[in-house]
């Protein structure tokens, strides 16, 4: 800066091109690229060296795009590039990942015969192709080089490492040694990085021995850090610690590598010990140290310590905080589901990047708060932060959670507009999942078909979507198509396919999949074993289910829950309760899922003593306020006709939902307590819970039992107009029952003739009862014919039709008499 001031003072700028270029070079070399640009623009005369120095400065500073813009400006200024210009511009292509521009430059170099004998040019070209991932071209050019120095090998090894090809990088390192060239520090650093990818400890030890032989460990901190990191990444912390202990001068960076290593193997205690020891030795932690320490506390579940660290940082005058530290707290609190704390920390961040936004959005999405996640997306855009692929993935998931297909379509369009799906398979898979959750399988299949590359993951998303929506047959067809396409199923695929067989009762296909799983040695995997048990139970093959269950390597709570759920779902509640006893004898404690199925079993067979026992245990474990558990206790008491107890438990629930209200009023309806149903329906709406289609089935059914035509008509209209619920078969059946109860033959005939659905057997029976009550033999005969078409041997239809004929004959006899 003093030199520049002296030049300005003596009015020398612009008088000597060599001096002017030296000034540009000085600023560019020290990374002050903006100042270098300002000086460059003041120059009255610029030669190829001036332009090349600026291009080089931008490329060295990592601004490849800007360097290429300078190159284009140079050409438009009619300055011809020289060999050095091409070398620097090729580096810019490497930085900016612009292979097309690089190939154009390569053609120019070849045309001007600048490559022959120019090792720097050759290395720059190899580096460009390797950094851009074009390894066929890079290897071809590398093999054509007349002379290769250590830098030539380093750019090849570096390219492989940058693209995650550790095995190829180490092979290249071996070939270099065989060629007689000695590796330098950079070669070893790259090779150690490659070792972290392949995680082969023998190779690690071999390279470490070579480094030690050359005395490089003592000579450079970079090599020492890389060795510690390599062993840590390979989960060999004893060796990492051994290397660390031999380092004489330890700065914060090497401590961070060690602490991070212990975090990687989930040894939070060791990580925290290192963090504390570092400070006792006078090494001050930096942002990375704090981040690793917070993650260590997270790994050991020490929430209070995380809160303490946040408080300490807040009281130290750092406000919030260093951006990296703040984002880590947001991420940790979000993962723990402490979303208010996450939001509080986020709001204090002075700088919010896409990473911090993604941490918060992911927290809301992972904890089923889709609306909040989408609100964050909008706020993020308003603050001028552009979402990236990770943002869109979480927001698409949020749309699936809340079934907001319109927002999902909007985000899908945005993703297509910025061309993100081309290189990100995960976005396509997430879109498939979102569309299936929203029930739009046409769009899910369209996205699936449009994917350029389909591995097992998008296939699983489509198969899983069909299973989740109960479309077992489509899931099985898709599973078979996947195998025809040559894609090997993984554990997730088999789990979904087995579930599909359970849904459809496709026992032959289920057995076939079971044999395939057995042949691959996967049968003892918990998830596969549990899915196979579930499939056999649902298909009624209980002995096969028991055999598979007995062969599962360890009976986890998930395995037991699968067995309990299977037996309860097919009505074998007593057997389910026997298995619960066996589960306890094996020392496996029930969780909230177990209790839900056990309570359902008790309600199914009226096992009130066992139900009370389970209720007491739930209270002891503090599980009553979990929505599903509390609701299951209410339902169990209701099914056992203990409505006062059901109401008592219900009144204690702090987590009532539409589902819990539905179960309460349904139990009142089953016990004939119709007035309590209507009162419950009123209170439910007063408390702000929206009734759903199930609520209205119960309420309309009660109106039919009580002959409340006016209320029934009002509730039916409200269901459609106020709550937007389209009438289903069950709702129409309730209304027809109501018309029959009040003897309104006209409305009954109109409803029967204009029915919007194909009637099922239950509806036919309801219509036959109604026909009997109003004495309409014509309507009864029409419905009877439909009933016979559905099930020609249904005895109920014959009995009801005989009653209609008898009642009509008796009525005719009375009229004649």
C-alpha positions in Angstrom: 0.0 0.0 0.0 2.9 2.4 0.9 4.5 1.6 -2.5 1.2 2.4 -4.3 1.0 5.7 -2.4 4.6 6.5 -3.4 3.9 5.8 -7.1 0.7 7.9 -6.9 2.7 10.7 -5.1 5.4 10.7 -7.8 2.8 10.5 -10.6 4.4 7.3 -12.0 1.1 5.4 -12.6 0.7 5.0 -16.4 4.2 6.0 -17.2 5.8 2.5 -17.1 3.8 -0.6 -18.2 6.2 -2.8 -16.2 5.5 -0.8 -13.1 1.8 -0.7 -13.7 1.6 -4.5 -14.2 3.8 -5.1 -11.1 1.2 -3.1 -9.0 -1.7 -5.1 -10.4 0.3 -8.3 -9.7 1.0 -7.2 -6.1 -2.7 -6.7 -5.2 -3.8 -9.8 -7.1 -1.2 -11.9 -5.4 -2.3 -10.9 -1.9 -6.0 -11.6 -2.7 -7.0 -7.9 -2.9 -8.6 -8.6 -6.3 -11.1 -5.6 -6.2 -8.2 -3.2 -5.7 -6.2 -5.0 -8.5 -9.2 -4.5 -10.8 -9.4 -0.7 -9.8 -5.7 -0.2 -10.6 -6.1 -2.2 -13.9 -9.0 0.1 -15.0 -6.9 3.2 -14.4 -4.1 2.0 -16.7 -4.0 4.0 -19.9 -2.2 1.2 -21.7 -2.7 -2.6 -21.1 -0.8 -5.4 -22.7 -1.3 -9.2 -22.6 0.6 -9.4 -19.3 -1.9 -6.8 -17.7 -4.9 -8.9 -18.7 -3.2 -12.2 -17.8 -2.3 -11.0 -14.3 -5.9 -10.0 -13.6 -7.3 -13.3 -15.0 -4.7 -15.1 -12.8 -5.7 -13.1 -9.7 -9.4 -13.9 -10.1 -8.7 -17.6 -10.7 -6.4 -17.9 -7.7 -9.0 -16.2 -5.5 -11.6 -18.8 -6.6 -13.6 -16.4 -8.8 -13.6 -18.5 -12.0 -16.7 -16.9 -13.6 -15.2 -13.4 -13.2 -11.8 -14.5 -14.6 -13.6 -15.9 -17.7 -15.4 -12.6 -18.2 -12.0 -10.8 -18.1 -10.7 -13.2 -20.7 -13.7 -12.4 -23.0 -13.2 -8.7 -22.5 -9.5 -9.1 -23.4 -10.4 -10.8 -26.7 -13.0 -8.1 -27.5 -10.2 -5.6 -26.9 -8.2 -7.3 -29.7 -5.4 -8.4 -27.3 -4.2 -11.9 -28.3 -3.7 -14.4 -25.5 -0.3 -16.1 -25.0 0.6 -19.4 -23.5 0.5 -18.0 -19.9 -3.0 -16.5 -20.6 -4.3 -19.8 -21.7 -2.8 -21.6 -18.7 -4.4 -19.1 -16.3 -7.8 -19.1 -18.1 -7.8 -23.0 -18.0 -7.4 -22.7 -14.3 -10.5 -20.4 -14.2 -12.4 -23.1 -16.1 -11.4 -25.6 -13.5 -12.6 -23.3 -10.7 -15.9 -22.4 -12.4 -16.5 -26.0 -13.6 -16.9 -24.8 -17.2 -15.8 -27.8 -19.4 -17.3 -26.4 -22.6 -15.2 -23.2 -22.3 -12.2 -25.4 -21.4 -12.6 -27.5 -24.5 -12.8 -24.3 -26.7 -9.5 -23.1 -25.1 -8.0 -26.6 -25.7 -8.9 -26.4 -29.4 -7.2 -22.9 -29.6 -4.1 -24.2 -27.8 -3.8 -27.2 -30.2 -4.4 -24.9 -33.2 -1.5 -22.7 -32.1 0.7 -25.6 -31.2 1.2 -24.3 -27.7 1.0 -27.7 -26.0 4.2 -29.3 -27.3 6.9 -29.2 -24.6 4.8 -27.0 -22.4 4.4 -29.0 -19.2 2.5 -26.2 -17.4 -0.1 -26.0 -20.2 -0.4 -29.8 -20.3 -1.0 -29.9 -16.5 -3.6 -27.0 -16.7 -5.5 -28.9 -19.4 -5.5 -32.2 -17.4 -6.5 -30.3 -14.3 -9.4 -28.7 -16.1 -10.8 -32.0 -17.4 -10.3 -33.8 -14.1 -11.8 -31.0 -12.0 -14.8 -30.9 -14.3 -15.2 -34.7 -13.9 -14.4 -35.6 -17.5 -11.9 -38.4 -16.6 -11.9 -40.1 -20.0 -10.6 -36.9 -21.6 -8.2 -36.1 -18.6 -6.7 -39.6 -18.7 -6.3 -39.5 -22.5 -4.5 -36.2 -22.4 -2.4 -37.2 -19.3 -1.2 -40.3 -21.2 -0.2 -38.2 -24.2 2.0 -35.8 -22.1 5.6 -36.3 -23.3 6.9 -35.3 -19.9 5.1 -35.5 -16.5 6.2 -33.9 -13.3 4.8 -34.3 -9.8 2.2 -31.6 -10.5 0.9 -33.6 -13.5 0.2 -36.6 -11.2 -1.2 -34.3 -8.5 -3.8 -32.8 -10.8 -5.0 -36.3 -11.7 -5.0 -37.5 -8.1 -6.7 -34.2 -7.0 -9.4 -34.6 -9.7 -10.3 -38.1 -8.5 -10.4 -37.0 -4.9 -12.6 -34.0 -5.6 -15.2 -36.2 -7.3 -15.1 -38.9 -4.5 -13.1 -41.5 -6.5 -10.8 -42.6 -3.7 -9.9 -45.9 -5.2 -8.8 -44.4 -8.5 -6.9 -41.7 -6.7 -4.8 -44.3 -4.7 -4.2 -46.3 -7.9 -2.9 -43.2 -9.6 -0.7 -42.6 -6.5 0.8 -46.1 -6.9 1.5 -45.6 -10.6 3.2 -42.4 -9.8 5.6 -44.1 -7.4 6.2 -46.9 -10.0 7.1 -44.2 -12.5 10.1 -43.2 -10.3 8.7 -39.8 -9.3 8.8 -38.8 -5.6 5.5 -37.6 -4.1 5.6 -34.1 -2.5 3.5 -32.8 0.4 0.5 -32.1 -1.8 0.6 -35.7 -3.2 0.5 -37.1 0.3 -2.2 -34.7 1.4 -4.4 -35.8 -1.5 -3.6 -39.5 -1.0 -4.5 -39.3 2.7 -7.8 -37.7 1.7 -8.4 -40.6 -0.7 -7.8 -43.0 2.2 -10.7 -41.4 4.1 -12.9 -42.4 1.2 -11.9 -46.0 0.8 -11.4 -46.5 4.6 -8.9 -49.4 4.0 -6.7 -49.3 7.1 -3.8 -51.3 5.5 -3.4 -48.6 2.8 -3.6 -45.9 5.5 -0.8 -47.5 7.4 1.3 -48.0 4.3 1.1 -44.3 3.3 1.6 -43.2 6.9 4.8 -45.3 7.0 6.1 -43.6 3.8 5.4 -40.2 5.2 7.2 -41.0 8.5 10.2 -42.4 6.6 10.5 -39.0 4.8 10.2 -37.1 8.1 7.2 -35.1 6.9 5.1 -35.5 10.1 7.4 -33.3 12.1 7.8 -30.8 9.2 4.3 -29.8 8.5 1.0 -29.3 10.5 -1.0 -29.9 7.3 0.3 -33.5 7.0 -0.2 -34.1 10.8 -3.8 -32.8 10.6 -4.5 -35.0 7.5 -3.1 -38.1 9.3 -5.3 -37.5 12.4 -8.3 -36.9 10.1 -7.6 -40.0 8.0 -7.5 -42.3 11.0 -10.6 -40.6 12.6 -12.6 -41.0 9.3 -11.6 -44.7 9.3 -12.9 -45.0 12.9 -9.4 -45.8 14.2 -9.3 -43.2 17.0 -6.5 -45.0 18.9 -4.2 -44.4 15.9 -5.5 -40.8 15.5 -4.8 -40.1 19.1 -1.3 -41.7 18.8 -0.4 -39.3 15.9 -1.9 -36.4 17.7 0.1 -37.0 20.9 3.3 -36.9 19.0 2.7 -33.5 17.6 4.8 -31.0 19.6 2.9 -27.7 18.8 -0.8 -28.2 18.6 -2.9 -25.3 17.3 -6.8 -25.1 17.4 -7.1 -26.7 13.9 -5.5 -30.0 15.0 -7.6 -30.1 18.2 -10.7 -29.6 16.1 -9.8 -32.5 13.9 -9.5 -34.8 16.9 -12.7 -33.6 18.6 -14.5 -34.0 15.3 -13.2 -37.5 15.0 -14.5 -38.6 18.4 -17.9 -37.1 17.4 -17.9 -39.2 14.2 -17.7 -42.4 16.2 -20.4 -41.0 18.6 -17.9 -40.8 21.6 -19.3 -37.5 22.9 -17.6 -37.9 26.3 -14.1 -38.1 24.7 -14.9 -35.1 22.4 -15.9 -33.0 25.4 -12.8 -34.0 27.3 -10.6 -32.9 24.4 -12.5 -29.6 24.2 -11.9 -28.9 27.9 -8.3 -30.1 27.8 -7.5 -27.8 24.9 -8.6 -24.8 26.9 -6.6 -25.8 30.0 -3.5 -25.9 27.7 -4.2 -22.4 26.7 -5.5 -23.0 23.2 -8.6 -20.8 22.6 -11.5 -22.5 20.8 -12.7 -21.1 17.5 -16.2 -21.3 15.9 -15.5 -24.9 14.7 -14.5 -26.0 18.2 -17.7 -24.7 19.7 -19.7 -26.4 16.9 -18.0 -29.8 17.6 -18.6 -29.4 21.3 -22.3 -28.7 20.9 -22.6 -31.7 18.6 -20.8 -33.8 21.3 -23.3 -32.7 23.9 -26.1 -33.6 21.5 -24.6 -37.1 21.0 -24.7 -37.8 24.7 -28.1 -36.2 25.2 -26.8 -33.4 27.5 -29.4 -30.9 26.7 -28.8 -28.7 29.7 -25.1 -28.3 28.6 -26.2 -27.2 25.2 -28.5 -24.5 26.8 -25.6 -23.5 29.1 -23.2 -23.0 26.1 -25.8 -20.9 24.3 -26.2 -18.8 27.5 -22.4 -18.4 27.8 -22.1 -17.3 24.2 -25.0 -14.8 24.7 -23.4 -13.3 27.8 -20.0 -13.0 26.3 -21.0 -10.1 24.1 -21.0 -12.1 20.9 -24.7 -11.5 20.5 -25.7 -14.3 18.2 -23.4 -15.2 17.2 -20.9 -16.3 14.8 -23.0 -17.5 11.9 -21.6 -21.0 12.0 -22.2 -21.4 15.7 -25.7 -20.0 15.5 -26.7 -22.3 12.6 -25.4 -25.3 14.6 -27.7 -24.4 17.6 -30.6 -24.0 15.2 -29.8 -27.4 13.7 -29.4 -29.2 17.0 -32.6 -27.7 18.5 -34.5 -28.5 15.3 -33.3 -32.2 15.4 -34.4 -32.4 19.0 -37.9 -31.1 18.1 -37.3 -28.0 20.3 -38.6 -25.8 17.5 -39.4 -22.7 19.6 -35.8 -22.6 20.8 -34.5 -23.2 17.3 -36.7 -20.3 16.0 -35.5 -18.1 18.9 -31.8 -18.6 18.0 -32.6 -18.2 14.3 -34.2 -14.9 14.9 -31.1 -13.6 16.6 -28.8 -14.6 13.7 -27.3 -11.4 12.2 -26.7 -13.3 9.0 -29.0 -15.9 7.6 -27.7 -18.0 4.8 -29.5 -20.8 2.9 -27.8 -23.3 5.3 -29.4 -21.7 8.4 -32.8 -21.5 6.7 -32.5 -25.1 5.6 -31.8 -26.2 9.2 -35.0 -24.5 10.5 -37.1 -25.7 7.6 -35.9 -29.2 8.0 -36.8 -29.1 11.7 -40.4 -28.0 11.0 -40.7 -30.7 8.2 -39.2 -33.5 10.3 -41.6 -32.8 13.1 -44.7 -32.7 10.8 -45.2 -28.9 10.9 -45.5 -28.5 7.2 -47.3 -25.1 7.3 -44.5 -23.5 9.3 -41.9 -25.0 6.9 -43.7 -23.4 3.9 -44.0 -20.1 5.8 -40.2 -20.1 6.2 -39.8 -20.7 2.5 -41.8 -17.5 1.7 -40.0 -15.5 4.3 -36.6 -16.7 3.1 -37.4 -15.5 -0.4 -38.6 -12.1 0.9 -35.2 -11.7 2.6 -33.5 -12.3 -0.8 -32.1 -15.7 0.1 -32.4 -18.1 -2.9 -33.5 -21.6 -2.0 -31.3 -24.5 -3.1 -32.0 -28.2 -3.8 -32.0 -29.0 -0.1 -34.6 -26.3 0.6 -36.9 -27.5 -2.1 -36.6 -31.1 -0.9 -37.8 -30.2 2.6 -40.5 -28.0 1.3 -41.8 -30.6 -1.1 -41.9 -33.0 1.9 -43.9 -30.3 3.8 -46.5 -30.2 1.0 -46.9 -34.0 1.3 -47.3 -33.8 5.1 -50.2 -31.3 4.9 -51.5 -32.7 1.6 -51.1 -29.2 -0.1 -50.9 -30.4 -3.7 -51.4 -26.9 -5.1 -48.2 -25.6 -3.3 -46.5 -28.8 -4.3 -47.3 -28.2 -8.0 -46.0 -24.6 -7.6 -42.7 -25.7 -6.1 -42.4 -28.5 -8.8 -42.8 -25.8 -11.5 -40.1 -23.6 -9.8 -37.7 -26.6 -9.7 -38.3 -27.3 -13.4 -37.8 -23.6 -14.2 -34.3 -23.5 -12.6 -33.4 -26.9 -14.0 -32.6 -28.5 -10.6 -34.0 -32.0 -11.4 -31.4 -32.6 -14.1 -28.7 -33.3 -11.6 -30.6 -34.1 -8.4 -32.4 -37.5 -8.3 -33.4 -36.8 -4.7 -35.7 -33.9 -5.8 -37.5 -36.2 -8.2 -37.9 -38.9 -5.6 -39.3 -36.4 -3.1 -41.8 -35.2 -5.7 -43.0 -38.7 -6.3 -43.4 -39.2 -2.5 -45.3 -35.9 -2.3 -47.7 -36.6 -5.1 -48.5 -40.1 -3.8 -49.2 -38.7 -0.3 -51.6 -36.2 -2.0 -53.2 -39.1 -3.9 -52.2 -37.9 -7.3 -50.6 -41.1 -8.7 -50.9 -39.9 -12.3 -48.5 -37.0 -11.5 -46.3 -39.3 -9.4 -45.9 -41.7 -12.4 -45.3 -38.8 -14.7 -42.4 -37.5 -12.6 -41.1 -41.1 -12.2 -41.2 -41.6 -16.0 -39.4 -38.3 -16.6 -36.4 -39.1 -14.4 -33.2 -39.6 -16.6 -31.8 -42.1 -14.2 -33.8 -44.5 -12.0 -32.0 -46.4 -9.2 -33.8 -48.2 -6.5 -34.7 -45.1 -4.5 -37.4 -43.6 -6.9 -38.8 -47.1 -7.4 -39.1 -47.4 -3.7 -40.9 -44.0 -3.4 -43.5 -45.1 -6.0 -44.0 -48.6 -4.5 -44.1 -47.2 -1.0 -46.7 -44.5 -2.1 -49.0 -47.2 -3.5 -48.7 -49.2 -0.2 -49.3 -46.2 2.0 -52.5 -45.4 0.2 -53.7 -49.1 0.3 -53.1 -49.8 -3.4 -51.4 -53.2 -2.9 -52.0 -54.6 -6.4 -50.4 -51.5 -8.1 -47.5 -51.8 -5.6 -46.9 -55.5 -6.6 -47.1 -54.7 -10.3 -44.6 -51.9 -9.9 -42.3 -54.2 -7.8 -42.4 -56.7 -10.7 -41.7 -54.0 -13.3 -38.7 -52.8 -11.3 -37.2 -56.3 -11.3 -37.8 -56.6 -15.1 -36.0 -53.3 -15.5 -33.0 -55.0 -13.9 -33.0 -52.9 -10.6 -32.1 -55.0 -7.6 -34.5 -54.5 -4.7 -33.1 -53.4 -1.3 -34.5 -53.9 2.2 -36.9 -51.0 1.8 -38.3 -52.5 -1.5 -38.8 -55.9 0.1 -40.6 -54.3 3.2 -43.0 -52.4 0.9 -43.6 -55.4 -1.4 -44.4 -57.6 1.6 -46.8 -55.0 3.0 -48.5 -54.9 -0.4 -49.0 -58.7 -0.3 -50.5 -58.3 3.2 -52.9 -55.6 2.0 -54.1 -57.7 -0.9 -53.9 -61.1 0.7 -51.5 -62.2 -2.1 -50.1 -65.1 -0.2 -48.4 -66.8 -3.2 -46.5 -63.6 -4.1 -45.7 -63.1 -0.4 -44.2 -66.6 -0.2 -42.2 -65.9 -3.4 -40.7 -62.7 -1.9 -40.0 -64.5 1.4 -38.0 -67.2 -0.5 -36.1 -64.5 -2.4 -35.3 -62.7 0.8 -34.2 -66.0 2.4 -32.0 -66.8 -0.6 -30.2 -63.4 -0.2 -29.7 -64.0 3.5 -31.9 -61.1 4.5 -34.5 -62.9 6.5 -32.9 -62.2 9.9 -32.8 -58.4 9.3 -35.4 -56.9 11.8 -37.3 -54.8 9.2 -37.6 -57.7 6.7 -38.5 -60.2 9.5 -41.2 -57.9 10.9 -42.7 -57.2 7.4 -42.8 -60.9 6.7 -44.5 -61.7 10.0 -47.1 -58.9 9.3 -47.7 -60.3 5.8 -48.3 -63.8 7.0 -50.6 -62.7 9.8 -52.7 -60.5 7.4 -53.0 -63.4 5.1 -54.2 -65.6 7.9 -51.0 -67.8 7.9 -50.4 -67.7 11.6 -48.1 -70.7 11.9 -45.9 -69.3 9.2 -45.9 -65.9 10.9 -44.9 -67.5 14.2 -42.0 -69.4 12.5 -40.6 -66.3 11.0 -41.0 -64.4 14.3 -39.1 -67.2 16.1 -36.2 -66.9 13.6 -35.7 -63.2 13.9 -32.3 -62.7 15.5 -33.5 -60.4 18.3 -37.0 -59.7 19.3 -37.1 -55.9 19.5 -40.2 -53.9 20.6 -40.9 -53.3 16.9 -41.0 -57.1 16.2 -43.4 -57.6 19.1 -45.6 -54.7 18.1 -45.8 -56.2 14.6 -47.0 -59.5 16.0 -49.5 -57.8 18.4 -50.8 -55.6 15.7 -51.3 -58.4 13.3 -53.3 -60.5 15.7 -55.4 -57.6 16.9 -56.2 -56.5 13.3 -57.5 -59.9 12.4 -59.6 -60.2 15.6 -57.5 -62.6 17.6 -57.3 -60.4 20.6 -56.9 -63.2 23.2 -53.8 -64.5 21.4 -52.4 -60.9 21.3 -52.7 -60.6 25.1 -51.0 -64.0 25.5 -48.1 -62.7 23.4 -47.9 -59.6 25.5 -47.3 -61.8 28.6 -44.6 -63.7 26.7 -43.1 -60.4 25.6 -42.8 -59.2 29.2 -41.3 -62.6 30.2 -38.5 -61.9 27.7 -37.8 -58.6 29.3 -39.2 -56.4 26.5 -41.1 -53.4 27.9 -44.1 -52.1 26.0 -44.0 -48.6 24.3 -46.9 -46.4 23.3 -47.5 -48.4 20.1 -47.8 -51.6 22.2 -50.3 -50.0 24.5 -52.5 -48.8 21.7 -52.9 -52.4 20.2 -53.3 -54.0 23.6 -56.0 -51.6 24.6 -57.7 -52.3 21.3 -57.5 -56.1 22.1 -59.1 -55.5 25.5 -61.9 -53.5 24.0 -62.5 -56.2 21.4 -63.1 -59.0 23.9 -64.4 -56.9 26.8 -61.3 -57.7 29.0 -62.0 -54.9 31.4 -59.6 -56.2 34.2 -56.7 -56.3 31.8 -57.7 -53.0 30.4 -57.7 -51.3 33.8 -54.3 -52.9 34.5 -52.9 -51.4 31.3 -54.5 -48.1 32.1 -52.7 -48.0 35.4 -49.3 -48.9 33.8 -49.9 -46.1 31.2 -50.5 -43.6 34.0 -47.3 -44.8 35.7 -45.2 -44.2 32.6 -46.8 -40.8 31.9 -48.1 -41.9 28.5 -51.8 -41.0 28.8 -51.3 -37.6 27.2 -49.9 -39.1 24.0 -52.7 -38.6 21.6 -53.0 -42.2 20.4 -52.6 -43.7 23.8 -55.1 -41.5 25.6 -57.6 -42.0 22.8 -57.1 -45.8 22.9 -57.9 -45.8 26.7 -61.1 -43.9 26.0 -62.1 -46.3 23.3 -61.3 -49.4 25.4 -63.6 -48.2 28.2 -66.3 -47.3 25.7 -66.1 -50.7 24.0 -66.4 -52.3 27.5 -69.6 -50.3 28.1 -68.0 -48.2 30.9 -69.0 -44.8 29.4 -68.6 -42.9 32.6 -65.0 -44.0 32.8 -64.4 -43.3 29.1 -65.8 -39.8 29.6 -63.6 -39.3 32.8 -60.4 -40.2 30.9 -61.4 -38.1 27.9 -61.9 -35.1 30.1 -58.3 -35.5 31.4 -56.8 -35.5 27.9 -54.9 -32.3 27.1 -54.3 -33.6 23.5 -57.8 -34.1 22.3 -58.3 -34.4 18.5 -61.1 -35.0 16.0 -60.2 -38.7 16.2 -60.6 -38.9 20.0 -64.0 -37.0 19.8 -65.1 -39.4 17.1 -64.3 -42.5 19.2 -66.1 -41.0 22.3 -69.3 -40.2 20.4 -69.2 -43.4 18.5 -69.1 -45.4 21.7 -72.1 -43.4 23.1 -73.9 -44.2 19.8 -73.1 -47.9 20.1 -74.6 -47.9 23.6 -77.7 -46.2 22.4 -76.9 -42.9 24.3 -78.1 -40.8 21.4 -78.5 -37.5 23.3 -74.9 -37.7 24.5 -73.8 -38.1 20.9 -75.5 -34.9 19.8 -74.3 -33.0 22.9 -70.7 -34.3 22.3 -71.0 -33.1 18.6 -71.9 -29.6 19.9 -69.1 -29.4 22.4 -66.6 -30.7 19.9 -67.3 -27.8 17.5 -67.4 -25.3 20.4 -63.8 -26.4 21.3 -62.7 -25.7 17.7 -62.4 -29.2 16.4 -63.6 -29.7 12.8 -65.8 -32.7 12.3 -64.7 -35.1 9.5 -66.6 -37.7 7.4 -66.5 -40.2 10.3 -68.1 -37.7 12.7 -71.0 -37.2 10.4 -71.5 -40.9 9.9 -72.0 -41.2 13.7 -74.2 -38.1 14.0 -76.4 -38.9 11.0 -76.8 -42.5 12.2 -78.1 -41.2 15.5 -80.5 -38.9 13.8 -81.8 -41.9 11.9 -82.3 -43.9 15.2 -84.1 -41.0 16.8 -86.2 -40.0 13.7 -84.7 -36.5 13.8 -85.4 -35.6 10.2 -84.9 -31.8 10.6 -81.6 -32.1 12.4 -80.4 -34.9 10.1 -81.2 -32.7 7.0 -79.4 -29.7 8.6 -76.3 -31.7 9.6 -76.1 -33.3 6.1 -76.3 -29.9 4.4 -73.7 -28.5 6.9 -71.3 -31.4 6.1 -71.3 -30.6 2.4 -71.6 -26.8 2.5 -69.7 -25.7 5.7 -67.1 -28.4 5.9 -66.7 -29.3 2.2 -67.0 -33.1 2.9 -68.5 -35.0 -0.1 -71.1 -37.5 0.8 -70.0 -41.1 0.9 -71.9 -44.4 0.7 -72.2 -44.4 4.6 -73.7 -40.9 4.7 -76.3 -41.7 2.0 -77.1 -45.0 3.8 -77.7 -43.0 7.1 -80.1 -40.5 5.2 -82.0 -43.4 3.6 -82.4 -45.0 7.1 -83.7 -41.6 8.3 -86.3 -41.4 5.5 -87.4 -44.9 6.4 -87.7 -44.2 10.1 -90.0 -41.2 9.5 -92.0 -43.1 6.8 -91.3 -40.5 4.0 -91.9 -42.8 1.0 -91.4 -40.0 -1.6 -87.9 -39.0 -0.4 -87.0 -42.7 0.0 -87.9 -43.5 -3.7 -86.2 -40.3 -5.0 -83.0 -41.2 -3.0 -83.0 -44.8 -4.2 -83.5 -43.8 -7.9 -80.9 -41.0 -7.9 -78.3 -42.7 -5.8 -74.8 -41.5 -6.9 -72.9 -44.7 -6.0 -73.2 -48.3 -6.8 -75.0 -49.6 -3.7 -73.3 -52.2 -1.5 -75.0 -55.0 0.5 -75.3 -52.8 3.6 -77.1 -50.1 1.7 -79.4 -52.7 0.1 -80.3 -54.0 3.5 -81.0 -50.5 4.8 -83.3 -49.8 1.8 -85.1 -53.1 2.3 -85.8 -52.3 6.0 -87.0 -48.8 4.9 -89.2 -50.3 2.2 -90.7 -52.7 4.8 -91.5 -49.8 7.2 -93.2 -47.8 4.5 -94.8 -50.9 2.9 -93.4 -50.2 -0.6 -93.2 -53.6 -2.2 -92.2 -52.2 -5.6 -89.1 -50.4 -4.2 -88.4 -53.5 -2.0 -88.4 -55.8 -5.1 -86.1 -53.5 -7.0 -83.6 -53.3 -4.1 -83.9 -57.1 -3.6 -82.8 -57.7 -7.2 -79.7 -55.5 -6.6 -78.9 -57.4 -3.4 -79.1 -60.7 -5.2 -76.8 -59.3 -7.9 -74.2 -58.5 -5.2 -74.6 -61.7 -3.3 -77.1 -64.3 -4.5 -77.0 -66.3 -1.3 -77.4 -63.4 1.3 -80.0 -64.8 3.8 -80.8 -61.3 5.2 -82.0 -60.1 1.9 -84.5 -63.0 1.6 -85.7 -62.6 5.1 -86.3 -58.8 4.7 -88.1 -59.4 1.4 -90.3 -61.9 2.9 -91.2 -59.4 5.7 -92.0 -56.8 3.1 -94.3 -59.2 1.2 -96.0 -60.3 4.4 -96.5 -56.8 5.7 -97.9 -55.7 2.3 -100.3 -58.7 2.3 -101.4 -58.0 5.8 -102.0 -54.4 4.9 -104.0 -55.4 1.8 -106.0 -57.9 3.9 -106.9 -55.2 6.4 -107.9 -52.8 3.6 -110.1 -55.6 2.1 -111.6 -56.4 5.4 
